[in-house]
């Protein structure tokens, strides 16, 4: 576990409207690395809550994933040039968590029913259609980097490069731990974003059944990836 650790607290920042000087979900002082990690926790919280609310009645599939460490994007474009060069090298040689943008993937060919890459698989490959799942690729070193078992196969606990047991593997909704395992906070995060009240919708909207994908002319379940 590399500090700073993710911690969303009780969403004190959201309660304050995330307006200056508030910049963090827990209301604390700004920390760019922690803010990034907090956002990943919130992705999983949102995925879990959407699955809980809508999957059973609509058939829509909600998932999240860890695609590996994509270290050569523009995420660090404002950082020191030395860091920009060292960060990919560190994850290629030390953590073994590096994955290229091509392997992380974002291309699909609908006419061929074929996907290339991890992101694309989660939104277009029917094998990745188990709602509530947190998909994680194994990587050759067991740390989510390039190669290794596909996420749909990577469900068993194993030792990784750092001798951690079961750290980088696909989780079912019941296996997700940490703050994202707190159903009350998952619900609170969505309520804060949507501006809903506890108790759900009222009036005619509450009585109206959600429309099924087939009613909308969609031939197969919709797969929504929260990333």
Protein Blocks (a to p, Z undefined) as FASTA:
>chain_A
ZZddddekjolmmmnoppafbfbfnlpacdfklmmmmmmmmmmmmmmmmmmmmmmmnopa
cddddebjafkbcklmmmcfklmmmmmmmmmmmnopaccfklnopadcfklopaedjklm
mmmpmklmcghiacddebjnonopaejjdfklmmbccddfkopghkaccddfklpgcjll
mmklmmmmmmmmnopaehiaehjllmpccddfklnopabdcddddZZ
